[in-house]
Amino acid sequence: MNESSKIAHRFWDLAQSQPEKLALRFGMPGQTEDHDFAKFWRRVQRVTGHLQSTFGLNTGQRVSWLGLNHELQLVTLVACARLGLIFMPLNFRLAVAELSMVLKDAEPSLLIHDEGHAEVARSLSAEVSRVCHLDELISTSSSKLLNLPQVSENADVLLVYTSGTTGLPKGAVHTQSGLLANAKASQEAHAFASNDVVLSTLPMFHVGGLCIQTLPALLSGVSVHLHPRFDAGAWLAAVEAGPFSERPTVSLLVPATLRAVLDHAQWKTADLTSLRGIMAGSSILPKAYLEKFHERGIPVGQIYGTTETGPVSVILKFKEAVQRVGWAGWPHSNLALQLVNADGAPVAAGETGEVCVQAPNVMRGYWRSASKDARTIFKDSDGLKEAWFCTGDMGYLDASGCLQIVGRNKDMIISGGENIYPAEIENVLVSLPGVAECAVVGLPDEKWGEVPVLAVIQTDSPEGADLTEEKVLQHLLQRIARFKLPRRVVFLNHFPKSALGKVQKPLLQQQLLTLKAEPNSTKG
């Protein structure tokens, strides 16, 4: 078999060694279709033929994807790997103008879309050579006379754009060897077994949804249940549906989806006994959420990383999750980690510094700009210069080398010479009844330089209606140092957010600066 792509060869091998094993169960509960590894590979072959013969694509060209999660999204990624193409999932939550900006930067040769995004795709047709519906990849047979190129293990294969919360999105370029290294790190984190079933519901336009569990599980020969989108009710239904041996054993959630599952009416009665654990993907996780899963006997581990790091970097395994609630974990076995100060020098043990990593699954660089916009530090090692990726996250290590993330370096508030990390305050406040969301930002202050100000969105409940500034501050005072207490508490109706749901703190700062009403009665 002339499969020079190691990613493609792995799927070919799975189609030979376990052809009848379920690879993908795609769809929402009650509306699923199954694909075993043999069928998955046949679809890869057909899509490969269309990409090369029908669309005439050549090595190095970009193939963009606009739509909800779909089994053909994964098939197309593998087909791109075979041909040395670069797969480029688009964030469908972006506005047309934002998508246009991304396409102008990446210049893809093909835009594939689903039915729900057909109109948006048509409006973007000027930015791409050709647009096609995903059905065109599979509905007709394709040429079997393929001319597969020699694909280097370091060939670019995945281009993922950052969410752009602090500026224009940048495209992180990942190689085939990087994706395989990331899959190895994921295997280390999850200890995938042949009988595991992964429930995948997060959007695969992000490396979290694509590369923390979904693609690594498939590369490990593990079955994946793939939902087009996240829905808390569908997630709970999928966990307890069907014979016990076919139910999900692991899944991935983020703070917003953890909260949605906990708030769902079926949470307390759902049969979750098939789950051996859930991974959470975020730099900061509210402890109150984790503890509620632990009460149900489900450990919540953590995968810490960024779009640029693959993303699997620091892992908290299920066996350590209950004892280490709120910690990020330890570096995977092929990752080097160090914490540095503002000058790039390593900090002393126990001190807070910026998290910097080096690993084979870290991106090759940013699209076009390579490393121009990537902040790096360098370290002498046996006379060699080795680049480290600096994440922008601040953290510290305990005596065992376990990492605790305290916030973003750009979010840090310096008040009267004291460093205050908003995430420390936000994490504590999540456990207060009546708080739906909260965010802390620094605002100018004549005496202290800047002071922390807390913005809160109340729940639609009696607890939320009764929430006051005094109750919030009393709750915090029992749990954090007095110098970290917010100087104001402002109640809002919504926060400015990015397409990925992240609070855009620079915009929130501007919003709070313009508010003139009393802080404990402000609604905006």
RAFENSUL-V828008 format. One record per backbone hydrogen bond with DSSP energy under -1.0 kcal/mol. CO is the residue of the C=O (numbers start at 1). NH is the residue of the N-H. If there is no record, write none. Layout:
CO/NH
CO/NH
This chain:
1/3
5/9
6/10
7/11
8/12
9/13
10/14
11/15
12/16
13/17
14/18
18/21
19/38
21/37
23/224
24/35
25/226
26/33
28/31
33/26
35/23
35/24
36/40
37/41
38/42
39/43
40/44
41/45
42/46
43/47
44/48
45/49
46/50
47/51
48/52
49/53
50/55
51/57
58/61
61/86
62/109
62/110
63/88
64/112
65/90
66/114
70/73
71/75
72/76
73/77
74/78
75/79
76/80
77/81
78/82
79/83
80/85
84/60
86/63
87/159
88/65
91/94
95/99
96/100
97/101
98/102
99/103
100/104
101/105
102/106
103/107
110/64
111/132
112/66
113/134
115/118
117/121
118/122
119/123
122/125
124/127
125/128
130/111
132/113
133/136
134/137
135/138
135/139
144/146
152/155
153/177
155/176
157/87
158/174
160/172
170/162
171/367
172/160
173/364
174/157
174/158
175/179
176/180
177/181
178/182
179/183
180/184
181/185
182/186
183/187
184/188
185/189
186/190
187/191
193/196
197/249
197/250
198/225
200/227
203/206
206/210
207/211
208/212
210/215
213/217
214/218
215/219
216/220
217/222
218/221
223/198
224/25
225/200
226/27
228/69
231/235
232/236
233/237
234/238
235/239
236/240
243/246
244/247
249/276
249/277
250/199
251/279
253/281
254/258
255/259
256/260
257/261
258/262
259/263
264/267
266/270
272/275
278/301
279/253
280/303
286/290
287/291
288/292
289/293
290/294
291/295
293/298
294/297
299/278
301/280
302/316
304/313
304/314
308/363
313/332
314/304
315/330
316/302
317/320
320/324
324/327
329/403
330/315
332/335
336/358
338/356
339/347
340/354
341/344
345/341
348/351
353/395
354/340
355/391
356/338
357/389
358/336
359/362
365/173
366/370
367/369
369/372
370/366
375/390
377/388
379/386
381/384
384/381
386/379
389/357
392/409
393/355
394/406
394/407
395/353
396/404
398/401
402/398
403/328
403/329
404/396
407/394
413/420
415/418
418/415
420/413
421/424
422/426
423/427
424/428
425/429
426/430
429/432
432/435
434/459
437/457
439/455
441/453
443/451
445/449
448/416
448/450
449/445
451/443
452/487
453/441
454/490
455/439
456/492
457/436
457/437
459/461
461/465
462/466
468/472
469/473
470/474
471/475
472/476
473/477
474/478
476/479
476/480
481/484
482/485
488/454
490/456
496/504
498/501
502/498
503/505
504/508
505/509
506/510
507/511
508/512
509/513
510/514
518/521
